[in-house]
Amino acid sequence: MILLNDIEYITAAGNYLNIQLAKEGYQLREKIGVLYPRLPPDRFIRIHRSHIVNKASVSELYADGDGGYLLVLRTGRHLPVGPTYAAGIRQWLGGAAHMGCNTATRNDGDDELLP
C-alpha cells in the first residue's frame, strides 16, 4: 500500500507510472491522464505532461534561462515544468519566477493510492 503523503512525485512512462517515494519507487500500469483527476487537487499538481508532484514536496521554482522553468523538490531533485503548466504553477506559488516556498499541507490520514 502506498499512502498519498509518501509520494514525492509521479512520472509517466508510456502506459506506466513511476511513483517515487522518498527512498523507493513503484511502477503502476496506468496512464497519467487517468490517475491525475483521481488525486486530491489540494495536494497534487501536474507540472508537465509527464510529471505530477506532491505539493508538500516542492521547495522552489526557478527560470532555467531558456524561457522554461524547473521545479526543485525538497530532496534536491529538479523536474521540468511544461510550458502549458507554467502559469498554473506560478499562480499556485504566488507569481514569482524564483522563490522558496513552504507548501507543507500534510494530512496524515489513511488515504491509500495502491493496495
N, CA and C atoms as a LAMMPS dump frame, in Angstrom:
ITEM: TIMESTEP
0
ITEM: NUMBER OF ATOMS
345
ITEM: BOX BOUNDS ff ff ff
-5.0000000000000000e+02 5.0000000000000000e+02
-5.0000000000000000e+02 5.0000000000000000e+02
-5.0000000000000000e+02 5.0000000000000000e+02
ITEM: ATOMS id mol type element x y z
1 1 1 N 0.84 -1.172 0
2 1 2 C 0 0 0
3 1 3 C 0.889 1.24 0
4 2 1 N 0.523 2.206 -0.781
5 2 2 C 1.242 3.476 -0.849
6 2 3 C 0.311 4.567 -0.344
7 3 1 N 0.751 5.306 0.658
8 3 2 C -0.023 6.427 1.156
9 3 3 C 0.274 7.663 0.316
10 4 1 N -0.75 8.454 0.053
11 4 2 C -0.564 9.665 -0.749
12 4 3 C 0.488 10.583 -0.131
13 5 1 N 0.526 10.663 1.188
14 5 2 C 1.511 11.518 1.86
15 5 3 C 2.935 11.122 1.544
16 6 1 N 3.163 9.859 1.233
17 6 2 C 4.511 9.359 0.994
18 6 3 C 5.014 9.608 -0.426
19 7 1 N 4.127 9.976 -1.328
20 7 2 C 4.515 10.199 -2.726
21 7 3 C 5.227 11.535 -2.857
22 8 1 N 6.392 11.506 -3.487
23 8 2 C 7.137 12.73 -3.774
24 8 3 C 6.731 13.266 -5.15
25 9 1 N 6.785 12.379 -6.146
26 9 2 C 6.352 12.753 -7.489
27 9 3 C 6.013 11.495 -8.28
28 10 1 N 5.336 11.7 -9.399
29 10 2 C 4.928 10.616 -10.291
30 10 3 C 5.379 10.994 -11.693
31 11 1 N 5.995 10.043 -12.389
32 11 2 C 6.462 10.274 -13.751
33 11 3 C 5.83 9.253 -14.683
34 12 1 N 5.329 9.724 -15.809
35 12 2 C 4.729 8.848 -16.813
36 12 3 C 5.802 8.254 -17.706
37 13 1 N 5.595 6.994 -18.056
38 13 2 C 6.467 6.285 -18.997
39 13 3 C 5.56 5.405 -19.847
40 14 1 N 4.974 5.997 -20.88
41 14 2 C 4.036 5.26 -21.721
42 14 3 C 2.77 4.935 -20.953
43 15 1 N 2.429 3.65 -20.896
44 15 2 C 1.235 3.218 -20.176
45 15 3 C 1.512 2.929 -18.707
46 16 1 N 2.69 3.309 -18.24
47 16 2 C 3.081 3.06 -16.85
48 16 3 C 3.371 4.365 -16.141
49 17 1 N 3.256 4.324 -14.823
50 17 2 C 3.627 5.449 -13.985
51 17 3 C 4.692 4.983 -13.008
52 18 1 N 5.721 5.772 -12.855
53 18 2 C 6.734 5.54 -11.834
54 18 3 C 6.385 6.433 -10.655
55 19 1 N 6.059 5.819 -9.54
56 19 2 C 5.664 6.55 -8.344
57 19 3 C 6.877 6.592 -7.42
58 20 1 N 7.389 7.794 -7.195
59 20 2 C 8.613 7.951 -6.418
60 20 3 C 8.295 8.382 -4.994
61 21 1 N 8.733 7.573 -4.043
62 21 2 C 8.653 7.917 -2.629
63 21 3 C 10.026 8.433 -2.214
64 22 1 N 10.209 8.774 -0.968
65 22 2 C 11.485 9.323 -0.518
66 22 3 C 12.659 8.377 -0.785
67 23 1 N 12.476 7.081 -0.516
68 23 2 C 13.602 6.159 -0.625
69 23 3 C 13.381 5.016 -1.6
70 24 1 N 12.233 4.931 -2.198
71 24 2 C 11.959 3.831 -3.122
72 24 3 C 10.934 4.258 -4.154
73 25 1 N 10.799 3.451 -5.175
74 25 2 C 9.843 3.745 -6.223
75 25 3 C 9.022 2.518 -6.577
76 26 1 N 7.871 2.765 -7.157
77 26 2 C 6.973 1.7 -7.589
78 26 3 C 6.503 1.991 -9.002
79 27 1 N 6.109 0.963 -9.692
80 27 2 C 5.571 1.123 -11.035
81 27 3 C 4.121 0.659 -11.036
82 28 1 N 3.285 1.435 -11.718
83 28 2 C 1.852 1.16 -11.803
84 28 3 C 1.451 1.2 -13.265
85 29 1 N 0.689 0.224 -13.71
86 29 2 C 0.192 0.242 -15.086
87 29 3 C -1.056 1.114 -15.135
88 30 1 N -0.849 2.36 -15.499
89 30 2 C -1.918 3.353 -15.564
90 30 3 C -1.396 4.539 -16.358
91 31 1 N -2.275 5.246 -17.012
92 31 2 C -1.878 6.453 -17.733
93 31 3 C -2.019 7.653 -16.805
94 32 1 N -1.147 8.619 -16.994
95 32 2 C -1.134 9.799 -16.138
96 32 3 C -2.456 10.568 -16.209
97 33 1 N -3.063 10.607 -17.385
98 33 2 C -4.326 11.316 -17.56
99 33 3 C -5.5 10.643 -16.867
100 34 1 N -5.358 9.375 -16.546
101 34 2 C -6.404 8.65 -15.817
102 34 3 C -6.208 8.83 -14.31
103 35 1 N -4.96 8.789 -13.859
104 35 2 C -4.679 8.907 -12.425
105 35 3 C -4.847 10.331 -11.912
106 36 1 N -4.363 11.314 -12.647
107 36 2 C -4.332 12.694 -12.132
108 36 3 C -5.688 13.192 -11.634
109 37 1 N -6.782 13.005 -12.349
110 37 2 C -8.068 13.503 -11.842
111 37 3 C -8.521 12.818 -10.545
112 38 1 N -7.957 11.673 -10.235
113 38 2 C -8.337 10.955 -9.012
114 38 3 C -7.542 11.41 -7.793
115 39 1 N -6.479 12.186 -8.005
116 39 2 C -5.663 12.681 -6.898
117 39 3 C -6.276 13.959 -6.325
118 40 1 N -6.138 14.188 -5.014
119 40 2 C -6.693 15.413 -4.418
120 40 3 C -5.963 16.654 -4.941
121 41 1 N -6.678 17.596 -5.567
122 41 2 C -6.034 18.765 -6.174
123 41 3 C -5.393 19.71 -5.169
124 42 1 N -5.784 19.631 -3.907
125 42 2 C -5.151 20.48 -2.906
126 42 3 C -3.782 19.93 -2.488
127 43 1 N -3.446 18.71 -2.935
128 43 2 C -2.194 18.081 -2.531
129 43 3 C -1.279 17.709 -3.687
130 44 1 N -1.818 17.632 -4.903
131 44 2 C -1.008 17.249 -6.066
132 44 3 C -1.234 18.233 -7.201
133 45 1 N -0.169 18.466 -7.973
134 45 2 C -0.272 19.376 -9.113
135 45 3 C 0.511 18.785 -10.282
136 46 1 N -0.088 18.916 -11.449
137 46 2 C 0.587 18.451 -12.663
138 46 3 C 1.479 19.577 -13.158
139 47 1 N 2.747 19.255 -13.388
140 47 2 C 3.707 20.285 -13.783
141 47 3 C 4.227 20.094 -15.198
142 48 1 N 3.869 18.976 -15.807
143 48 2 C 4.399 18.609 -17.114
144 48 3 C 3.51 17.495 -17.65
145 49 1 N 3.533 17.261 -18.928
146 49 2 C 2.712 16.163 -19.459
147 49 3 C 3.14 14.815 -18.904
148 50 1 N 4.35 14.753 -18.351
149 50 2 C 4.876 13.509 -17.797
150 50 3 C 5.104 13.531 -16.289
151 51 1 N 4.769 14.629 -15.6
152 51 2 C 5.083 14.725 -14.171
153 51 3 C 3.932 15.299 -13.347
154 52 1 N 3.703 14.662 -12.2
155 52 2 C 2.81 15.15 -11.16
156 52 3 C 3.651 15.22 -9.895
157 53 1 N 3.493 16.271 -9.097
158 53 2 C 4.237 16.348 -7.842
159 53 3 C 3.292 16.532 -6.667
160 54 1 N 3.755 16.036 -5.533
161 54 2 C 3.08 16.281 -4.273
162 54 3 C 3.457 17.707 -3.876
163 55 1 N 2.493 18.564 -3.647
164 55 2 C 2.777 19.963 -3.334
165 55 3 C 3.653 20.103 -2.089
166 56 1 N 3.509 19.2 -1.143
167 56 2 C 4.311 19.259 0.072
168 56 3 C 5.779 18.954 -0.196
169 57 1 N 6.105 18.398 -1.361
170 57 2 C 7.486 18.067 -1.715
171 57 3 C 8.215 19.21 -2.405
172 58 1 N 7.504 20.27 -2.755
173 58 2 C 8.087 21.361 -3.545
174 58 3 C 8.882 22.315 -2.668
175 59 1 N 10.066 22.652 -3.135
176 59 2 C 10.919 23.604 -2.438
177 59 3 C 10.915 24.963 -3.128
178 60 1 N 11.145 24.969 -4.458
179 60 2 C 11.173 26.244 -5.178
180 60 3 C 10.963 26.045 -6.674
181 61 1 N 10.693 27.138 -7.329
182 61 2 C 10.536 27.2 -8.778
183 61 3 C 11.507 28.248 -9.278
184 62 1 N 12.219 27.933 -10.362
185 62 2 C 13.077 28.967 -10.929
186 62 3 C 13.129 28.844 -12.446
187 63 1 N 13.406 29.993 -13.073
188 63 2 C 13.542 30.043 -14.521
189 63 3 C 14.852 29.377 -14.912
190 64 1 N 14.826 28.585 -15.984
191 64 2 C 16.029 27.852 -16.393
192 64 3 C 16.923 28.639 -17.349
193 65 1 N 16.517 29.845 -17.727
194 65 2 C 17.331 30.667 -18.607
195 65 3 C 17.002 30.518 -20.078
196 66 1 N 16.247 29.487 -20.43
197 66 2 C 15.841 29.255 -21.816
198 66 3 C 14.348 29.5 -22.013
199 67 1 N 13.733 30.239 -21.095
200 67 2 C 12.306 30.52 -21.184
201 67 3 C 11.445 29.49 -20.485
202 68 1 N 12.047 28.474 -19.916
203 68 2 C 11.306 27.45 -19.199
204 68 3 C 11.535 27.556 -17.702
205 69 1 N 10.966 26.622 -16.973
206 69 2 C 11.084 26.607 -15.523
207 69 3 C 11.456 25.222 -15.042
208 70 1 N 12.104 25.189 -13.893
209 70 2 C 12.405 23.94 -13.195
210 70 3 C 11.814 24.027 -11.795
211 71 1 N 11.234 22.937 -11.352
212 71 2 C 10.701 22.84 -10.004
213 71 3 C 11.704 22.032 -9.191
214 72 1 N 12.094 22.554 -8.049
215 72 2 C 13.048 21.874 -7.182
216 72 3 C 12.268 21.275 -6.02
217 73 1 N 12.476 19.982 -5.787
218 73 2 C 11.824 19.307 -4.68
219 73 3 C 12.694 19.399 -3.435
220 74 1 N 12.12 19.151 -2.295
221 74 2 C 12.848 19.228 -1.024
222 74 3 C 14.026 18.264 -0.976
223 75 1 N 13.963 17.198 -1.749
224 75 2 C 15.055 16.23 -1.811
225 75 3 C 16.193 16.702 -2.716
226 76 1 N 16.007 17.832 -3.409
227 76 2 C 17.017 18.351 -4.315
228 76 3 C 16.789 17.953 -5.764
229 77 1 N 15.837 17.101 -6.007
230 77 2 C 15.514 16.664 -7.359
231 77 3 C 14.936 17.83 -8.156
232 78 1 N 15.354 17.982 -9.419
233 78 2 C 14.851 19.021 -10.316
234 78 3 C 13.953 18.371 -11.365
235 79 1 N 12.763 18.92 -11.549
236 79 2 C 11.835 18.428 -12.573
237 79 3 C 11.441 19.576 -13.49
238 80 1 N 11.35 19.315 -14.789
239 80 2 C 10.961 20.381 -15.722
240 80 3 C 9.479 20.705 -15.596
241 81 1 N 9.177 21.975 -15.8
242 81 2 C 7.79 22.431 -15.846
243 81 3 C 7.446 22.645 -17.308
244 82 1 N 6.407 21.988 -17.786
245 82 2 C 5.987 22.144 -19.176
246 82 3 C 5.382 23.514 -19.412
247 83 1 N 5.538 24.062 -20.621
248 83 2 C 5.021 25.4 -20.919
249 83 3 C 3.522 25.535 -20.673
250 84 1 N 2.778 24.483 -20.889
251 84 2 C 1.33 24.505 -20.669
252 84 3 C 0.985 24.657 -19.19
253 85 1 N 1.87 24.227 -18.315
254 85 2 C 1.591 24.192 -16.879
255 85 3 C 2.254 25.326 -16.105
256 86 1 N 3.142 26.085 -16.723
257 86 2 C 3.938 27.106 -16.025
258 86 3 C 3.073 28.171 -15.351
259 87 1 N 2.069 28.687 -16.021
260 87 2 C 1.232 29.745 -15.437
261 87 3 C 0.51 29.245 -14.188
262 88 1 N 0.004 28.036 -14.232
263 88 2 C -0.685 27.467 -13.076
264 88 3 C 0.249 27.256 -11.902
265 89 1 N 1.482 26.838 -12.19
266 89 2 C 2.476 26.636 -11.134
267 89 3 C 2.841 27.974 -10.503
268 90 1 N 3.093 28.979 -11.336
269 90 2 C 3.436 30.313 -10.81
270 90 3 C 2.297 30.863 -9.959
271 91 1 N 1.064 30.676 -10.414
272 91 2 C -0.093 31.149 -9.657
273 91 3 C -0.174 30.446 -8.304
274 92 1 N 0.006 29.133 -8.312
275 92 2 C -0.041 28.375 -7.064
276 92 3 C 1.043 28.831 -6.091
277 93 1 N 2.22 29.145 -6.6
278 93 2 C 3.335 29.564 -5.752
279 93 3 C 3.325 31.059 -5.445
280 94 1 N 2.409 31.785 -6.008
281 94 2 C 2.318 33.2 -5.692
282 94 3 C 2.852 34.141 -6.737
283 95 1 N 3.17 33.64 -7.939
284 95 2 C 3.509 34.514 -9.039
285 95 3 C 4.982 34.757 -9.306
286 96 1 N 5.87 34.439 -8.389
287 96 2 C 7.29 34.724 -8.613
288 96 3 C 7.944 33.625 -9.438
289 97 1 N 8.885 34.006 -10.267
290 97 2 C 9.591 33.024 -11.094
291 97 3 C 10.656 32.294 -10.289
292 98 1 N 11.195 32.908 -9.263
293 98 2 C 12.207 32.254 -8.422
294 98 3 C 11.805 32.506 -6.979
295 99 1 N 11.457 31.471 -6.288
296 99 2 C 11.011 31.672 -4.925
297 99 3 C 11.165 30.401 -4.116
298 100 1 N 11.503 30.554 -2.88
299 100 2 C 11.405 29.449 -1.942
300 100 3 C 9.949 29.397 -1.531
301 101 1 N 9.473 28.247 -1.132
302 101 2 C 8.077 28.185 -0.729
303 101 3 C 7.902 27.166 0.376
304 102 1 N 6.957 27.427 1.21
305 102 2 C 6.608 26.479 2.252
306 102 3 C 5.227 25.958 1.898
307 103 1 N 5.177 24.752 1.392
308 103 2 C 3.914 24.226 0.889
309 103 3 C 3.412 23.037 1.682
310 104 1 N 3.954 22.826 2.857
311 104 2 C 3.574 21.639 3.621
312 104 3 C 2.105 21.699 4.003
313 105 1 N 1.332 20.842 3.398
314 105 2 C -0.083 20.709 3.708
315 105 3 C -0.365 19.228 3.887
316 106 1 N 0.187 18.668 4.93
317 106 2 C 0.093 17.224 5.135
318 106 3 C -1.213 16.86 5.808
319 107 1 N -1.732 15.739 5.392
320 107 2 C -2.892 15.133 6.007
321 107 3 C -2.466 13.714 6.308
322 108 1 N -2.328 13.373 7.559
323 108 2 C -1.793 12.064 7.915
324 108 3 C -2.854 10.997 8.047
325 109 1 N -3.905 11.099 7.27
326 109 2 C -4.958 10.085 7.27
327 109 3 C -4.518 8.829 6.569
328 110 1 N -5.382 7.881 6.47
329 110 2 C -5.072 6.588 5.865
330 110 3 C -5.479 6.56 4.4
331 111 1 N -5.185 7.613 3.661
332 111 2 C -5.577 7.693 2.263
333 111 3 C -4.618 6.877 1.397
334 112 1 N -5.111 5.818 0.81
335 112 2 C -4.293 4.907 0.014
336 112 3 C -4.369 5.253 -1.468
337 113 1 N -3.271 4.985 -2.159
338 113 2 C -3.273 5.04 -3.604
339 113 3 C -3.311 3.633 -4.167
340 114 1 N -2.501 2.771 -3.617
341 114 2 C -2.409 1.383 -4.092
342 114 3 C -2.6 0.415 -2.949
343 115 1 N -3.285 -0.685 -3.17
344 115 2 C -3.392 -1.704 -2.121
345 115 3 C -2.098 -2.487 -2.006
